Amino acid sequence: MTWNALNAAWPSPWSAMIWAGGWRVRLAGQVVAGWPYSVVAALGPGPSSWAVLLDAVRLGPGDEACVVTAAQLREVITRLREAGRWREGDPPVIIFLDAGYNVVRLQRLLADLPVVLVARVRSNRVFHRPAPPKEYGMPGRPPRHGAPLRCDNPGSWDGAAAQDADHPRYGRVQARSWGRLHPRLHRHSGGWQDWPPGQDLPLIEGTVIRLAAGRREPMWLWCSDPAASPELITSAWQGYLRRFDIEHVFRFLKTQLGWDKPLLRDPQAADRWTWLLLACWNQLWLARDLAAATRLPWQKPQPPGQLTPGRVRAGFPRLHPALPPLTSPPKPSRPGPGRPPGSPNKHTAPRHRVGKTSPKTRRRTKNRAKRTG
């Protein structure tokens, strides 16, 4: 499936979401066990278990997730422009990022692209309002940070813009937003260690959104537009709630298509297998209107245009006889002789580092002898 065919079939407007794959465990200094992948998927309007997978990049043990993600997003936006899916004057592309990404640094790295980043932040973060002007005659340098907004302190939530709406899945949703806020960066923050000495760190402003739905735990979001309009704020929190439907895609890739089933040793083989599954998934997505509805006795009937990925996969074999032959018939051949019996394999396979480790400084401790007596 080519990129142009995918663009011709996908409706507007565009939205994108970043998800970092892998199997997360809690080990000493180990962030992800396995080969993690950063996947870009296009989400359509309305709740659905479908999404178009646009790109996948493997994160090596020495790669920085923020730098790799920024380069990946830049390449995807460039392809959108070349395919004519985004032109000058169109609304910006909204990118929803999973928790764990340094969205403030990504905002600075992608400042020249027509994108709006929306990411979830911790509920104990502290943001600052713009600094007031320095009064005449006051000594010292002008202040850089204004009054703080503490996410865990309701007493600092003054000046919020309120939005209330009814969501078909989450019920009554209350959204509160504060514009032109910025975090206080320091050189020990992730990604700012190499900032030139003697220069102040930048003030990166955005919009903070607090989302509360029913009895669920409130969610805090960061929007990279510092002067976000009410329409953009509504699209931000509604799109982020839509982001959770992407988990059905990765569950289908693992359970139905076997993404994590092969025990691949070579990283290039893992990349080929991942891209093969992305092509299979997009072929199923393109065939969702052509595959016949094949259901089990306990499944509800669905129209052909609203079939789930599992139902399309079940009806995809009926589509094969109607397709033209794409490959030549196999040619029978005899198997090779193989290794002679009794001769061991002297060529050991190369071993590759698995996972991504967080750099930690090792502290030297002196061994103190225990006093006895």
N, C-alpha and C positions, 0 to 999 in steps of 0.2 A: 504494500500500500504506500503510495507516494504522499508527500506533504501537500501537494496541490489538491489531490482528491479528498484529503481530510479537511482542508480548509473550505472546499466547495460544499461539503456536506454539513459542516457545523454552523449553527446559526449565530447571530450577533445578539447581544454584546458579549465580549470576551471577559472571562475572569480566570484567574489561575491560582493554584494552590501548591505550596511546597510541602513535601512530606519526606522525612528522612527515615528510610527503612532500616531493618536490622532487628536483632533480638537483644533487647535490653536486659541486662543483669546487673547485679550489685556485686562487684569485685573490687579489690584494692586497686584504685587507679584505672579501672577498666570501664569505659563508657558504653561501648557496644561490642558484643561478642558476635562474630560473623563479619561478613562484608556488607557494610551499610551502603545504601543507595539514596541519592537525592532525586526525587521524582517530581516532575512538573505535570500537573493534570489540569485540564480545562473543565470547569463545572458549568452545567447548563442551568437554566431557570427552573425552579420548582424542585421538590424533593424527588430524588430518584437514586437508584443504585448504579447508574451509568455515569461514566466520566471518560473523557478522551485523554489518554496518556500521550503526552507530547515529547518528553525527554527523560532520560535517566542517566545519571552520572555516579560512578562508584567513588566513594571516599576512601582513599588510602590511609594507612596508619599515620603517615606524616602530613596529610593534607589538613588544612584548616577549613572547617565547614562553612564559615562565613565567606571566605574568598572563593571557594568552589561554587557556592550557591550564587554569588554575585555574577561570576562569569557565566554560569549556566543560564540565569535569567536574562543576561544581556544577549546571549546567543538566541534565546527563544524570542525575545522582543524583536531582534533583527530579522528573524525569519518571518515573524508576523508582518513586519513592514514590507519585506520583499514579496510576500504572497498577497499583499493588498488587503489584509484583514484589519489593518490600522492605518489611518491616514491622518494628516494634519487637520486639526479641528475636531477629531473624534474624542469622546471622553477617555480619560486615562484608564489603563488596565489595572484592575484591582487584584492584588496578589495577597492571598491569605497564607500565612506561615504558621507552622506548628509551633508549639511551645518549645523553648530551648534555643531558638535562634536569636542572635544579637541584632534585633531589628533596628536599633539606633545606628549601629555601624553600617548595616546594609542600606539604610536610608541615605547615608553619606556616600557610599560607593555607587549607588544607583541614582544619584541626584540629577543626572543629565538625561534620564529616561522618562517617558510619559507613564509612570507607574505610581500607584498608591499602595503602600504596604500596610497590612493589617495583621497584627500578631497579638497573641495572648501574653500578658505579663503577670508577674507574681502579685499576690494580694497584699504584700507588705512593701511594695515599692514606694519611693518618695519622688515626687516631681515638684518643680518650682515654677511659679508664675514669673512673668517678666519683671525685671528689677525696676523699682521706682527711680525717677531721675534724682540725681544728687543735689541736695539742697545747697544753696549758696553759702559759702563760708565753712562748710563741713570739711574737716581734714580727711586725708586719705584718698584712696582711689575710688572711683564710682563703683557701686555694688553691681555684681554680675547676676545674682540670684534674688528673686523676690520671695514672697510668702510661700511656704511649702504646702503641697497637697499630699497628705499621707493617706494611702489607700486603706489602712487599718484604723484610721482615726476619723470618725464621722464629723468631728468638730471642725475639720479643715475642708469640708466639701461645699463651701459657700460659692455662689456664682455659677451654678451648674445649669445647663440647658436641658430641659426634661422632654422626653418622648415616651408615650405609652401606646402600646399596640397589642393586638390579640394575634398570637401565633397559633397556627393549626395544630402544632405538635406540643409546644411548651406552654400554651395557655397565655395568661396575661404577662406581658413582658414590659419591664420598666428600664429605660435607657437614660442614663445621665452622662453628659459630656462636658468637658472643660477644654477650651481651645488655648493655643499658644502656651503650652507647658513644655518644659525641657527637663531632662534628668541632669544631675550633677555628675559629670564625668571626672575621672581621675586616672592617673597613669597606671594604676593597678587594675583598672577595668580591662575586660577582655578586648583585645584588638587595639588598645591605645598605648601599649608599652613603648612603641617606637616613635611616639610623637616627638618632634624636635624639642630639645630642652630650652627653657627660657621663653616659650610661647604658651599662651593660654589655650586650653582645650576648647574646641568649638562648642557653641550653644546650638543644639539641634532641637528645634521645636516641633511639636506635633499636637495631636488631640487625644486625650485620654477618655475612654468610654467605660462606664460601669454598667454591666448588664445583669439584671436580676429577673428570674423567671420562677414564679411560684415558690416552692420550698427548696429549690435547688441552691447550691452554693453560688453566690454572685461571682461574675466573671469580669475581669479587667482586661481591656483591649487598648492597644496603641495604634493610632492611625497617623501615618506620616504627613498628612496634610494639616498644617497648623491652623488654618482657617477653613475647616471642613464645613460644608453646607449641611443643612438638615437632611437633604436627600442623600448626600454622601454618607452621613452617619447612619442613616437607615440601611443603606446598601451594605455598609461595613458590618454591622452586627447581624443583619439577616444572612449575608454571605458567609460569615464565620460560623453561624449555626448550621448552614448548609455544608460546611467543610467536613463535619463529622460523617457525612454519608460516604466520604472517600474510603473509610475503613472497610466498607463492603467490597470495594474493588481489590484491595490487597488481600482480604480474606479469600476472595475468589481466585486470585492468582496463586495463593499458597495451597488451598485445599482442592481446587478443581483443576488448575493447570500445572500444579507441582512446581512452583517457583523455588521452594526451599527443599525439594526432595533430592535432587542430584547432589552427590558429595564431590563437588568440583574442587580441584586442587589449584588450577591455574587461574589467575585473575582474568585473563583474556577470555577464557572459556566461560567464566561467570558473566562477563559482559555480553558475550554472544547469546547465552541462554536468556539473559534478561531482555535483550532487544527482540529475541524471537518471541517471547511471551507477550511483549508489548505489541508486536505485529499481530499475534493471534487475538489479543483482546480487541484491538481496533477493527479487525476483520469481523469479529462477532458484533461489534457495535454498528458497523456498516450493514450487516445482514439482519439487523433486528426487525426490519420491515418485511424481509423476504422469508425468514425462517417460519415454518408452520408451527402452530401451537400444539406442542406435544406435552400432555400433562398426565400426571398420575391421578388415580381415582379421587384422592382426597384434596387435590389442588383445585383452586377456583379457576374458571375459564377467564382468559384475558384476551383483549383484541391484539392482532399481530403487531401493531405499533407500540404497545405498552408491555411487551414481554420483558421479564427480568433477564439478567445475564445467564442464570442457570437454565431458564426455559429456552433461551435462544441456543444455548449449547446443546440442549436435548433435541431440538429440532433442526440443528445444523446439518446432520447427516442426510436429511431429505433434500437439502439444497445441493449436495455434491453431484448427483446424477445430472442436474440441469446445467452444470458448469462445463465449459470446454476443457479438454485435456491440457493441463499445464506442464506436465512432465512426460518424458518418454517412458515406455514400459521397462521394468527392470530386466537386466541381463543376468542369467544364472552363471555362476562361476564357482570353482572349487575353492575351498578355504586354504589358506597358506599352511606351510608345515609347522610354523610356530617354533617355540624354543625346544631344543632336544630334551628329552626326559633326563632328569638328574642334574641339569646345569642350572645353577642359581642365577638370578638376575643381579649382575654386578653394577648396573647403572641405577643408582637411587634417584628417585624423583626429587626435584627441587622443592624446598619448603618455603612458603611465603608467610609473612606476618599477617595474622588475622586480628581484626578488631582495631579499635582506635583507643589509644591511651592518652590520658590527660597528663601533661607535663607537671611533675611535682619536684620541688627542690628537696633533696635529701639532707637532713640535718645530722651532723655528726654528734654523737653522744659519747661521753667518756665512761668507760667501764669502772665503776667504783666497787672496790672490794667490800664485801659485807663484814661488819664487825661481829666477831663471835666472842663469847666469854661470859 
